[in-house]
Amino acid sequence: MNPVIAILKEHNVSDDQIKEVFQALTENPIMAMNTVQQLGIPQEKLQALMMLLMQNPDLIKEAVDELGLDFSKVEQAKKNLQQ
């Protein structure tokens, strides 16, 4: 299991909420922070989760693949951020 998904499940985040988080990450990574903050994860765990994603962005692709979401939206979001 993807370590990001495992951390979310460890904090009783539902499968639907996990999909919502990764859908937000694929569409607008900056706005996804609001979604993640509303999950009720303790601040220190949330910071560790964000550091994990920043240090290993491939985990987002792995999780998106694991959840069956569309990774092409992640690539489009990257392009939008670079402009």
KABEL-V8899 format. One record per pair of residues at least 12 apart in sequence whose ideal C-beta (glycine too) atoms are under 10 Angstrom apart, sorted by the first residue. I is the first residue (numbers start at 1). J is the second residue. Records with the same first field share a line. If there is no record, write none. Layout:
# KABEL-V8899
I: J / J
This chain:
# KABEL-V8899
1: 62 / 63 / 66
2: 18 / 22 / 59 / 60 / 61 / 62 / 63 / 64 / 65 / 66 / 67
3: 49 / 52 / 53 / 56 / 59 / 62 / 63
4: 18 / 21 / 22 / 25 / 49 / 52 / 53 / 56 / 59 / 60 / 62 / 63 / 66
5: 18 / 19 / 21 / 22 / 59 / 62 / 63 / 66 / 67
6: 63
7: 41 / 45 / 46 / 48 / 49 / 52
8: 21 / 22 / 36 / 39 / 41 / 45 / 49 / 63
10: 41 / 45
11: 39 / 40 / 41 / 42 / 45 / 46 / 49
12: 39 / 40 / 41
13: 36 / 39 / 40 / 41
14: 39
15: 67
17: 35 / 36 / 38 / 39 / 40
18: 39 / 63 / 66 / 67
19: 63 / 64 / 67 / 68 / 69
20: 32 / 35 / 36 / 38 / 39
21: 35 / 36 / 38 / 39 / 63 / 67
22: 35 / 60 / 63 / 64 / 66 / 67 / 69 / 71 / 74
23: 35 / 64 / 67 / 69 / 70 / 73
24: 36
25: 53 / 60 / 63 / 64 / 69 / 73 / 74 / 77
26: 60 / 61 / 63 / 64 / 67 / 69 / 70 / 71 / 72 / 73 / 74 / 75 / 76 / 77
27: 69 / 70 / 73 / 74 / 76 / 77 / 80
28: 73 / 77 / 80 / 81
29: 53 / 57 / 60 / 74 / 77 / 78 / 80 / 81
30: 77 / 81
32: 53 / 60 / 77
33: 46 / 50
36: 49 / 50 / 53
57: 74 / 78
60: 74
61: 74 / 75
